[in-house]
């Protein structure tokens, strides 16, 4: 992440932070709480600081009430570090994604693969059968976020509130908090800035996104229990377990729904036997090059020429 992008990220985090009167934090307020000068903060937000003081970055993170995990991520991106800098031999996307798809299809449980943007790249047929998500309807949406997991969970037309029952609110809260943490490294990218306004039109998402990042005494749960009220199999209890894989162009997550009891396990087996668990491909990976006005069509050989929606997408799946 360059200095300009990091400055944009700081500005966005500041504007997301709301006080008790639902007012956006000003530069003066953040500078005062973080014990940095207003001039320093202004230069940082404008991308005019060639060297980031780690202490200043951590003070800003604390002032924004970011949890420990987010402070670490913010410090990393301020120094221009990426996931690949932490591993000796970063995997290439060309190798990682097909391997994850193969692992997903070998599972006897519902599962999907998502990227840092929250877009679902592929899922198993058992996942679609469990959730009732309509692939054809999603593909027709003229939205950049048409395959975004958060949209699926928060948009009323997908009926996930009914499916998840009484545990829906807590599940949404935890998922959005994880989304805020995991998306820090891409928050200032043009593609994320296309997604966010669309998600903000959903009242439930906007409420969780604009809430304080997370209470410091509230644990950040990476594994989430979830109960699904399936119309045929009744209540099915799962542990939602994400497995992160560092790839050359970002982190990918294989999310597996592990049965919590024998009855749920047998129901999953029936789902897989009936519909199979072959892969359904959704959002493209790697992402096409995006500008602030939309996809950038680069000459062949320089970048992927896969077009990004809206209005249309080439999807290798059917309902």
C-alpha angles and dihedrals in degrees: 000000000000125000094260092053092046090051090052089051092053091049091050093049090050092051091048091056110092130190127219089280093053090250123147115248112253125224089249092054094048093046091051095049093043092047094234128122120263089235091056092050092047092051090047094051091045092052094243098124112097093186124041118212105225092212091054091048092050091047090052091048091052091047089054089053093239116169121245094265092053092047090055091048092048092050091050095051091045088062092048094251123149134190091267091060090066097056129062098225111022111208119244117243091232089063101035103052098052090045091053091048090052091050091049094052091049091058119098091213136070112279143158140189120232135178132222091274091061092249116143107232097184140349139187123256088243090061091054090046091051096048100033090224111168108229094190093052092048092050091055095056111110090221137112087220095054092119097034115128092219091055091051091053099042105034110094093217091070093057096217092142090066092043095052094042122188094355093058099099096050092045092052091048093054094043093052091047090053089047091054090051099043095044096055093100092054100032094106096047121112092240094055089048088057091051100044099063090051092051091045089063087070107085095211093052093045091052093053095039094053094044119100108290093251137317110263092230092050114093119233102235115208093178111055128194112224133179120206121201098213116194092225106029100033121220112003118189121211142170108223105218121186119199114198121214122188111226132180093260102035143310121306124202125210103200115198126190103217116198112244097200141024096256092054090047092054091047090052090051090054091049092052093045092052102043104014123226103256117149122270110201117216126154115032122253130234094031118244116250107276131202127192089265096047139277119000113222103213123189115276112276096028098077143342112295093205105134118230123221151283115103102017141004134192105236124183094212144074134210 
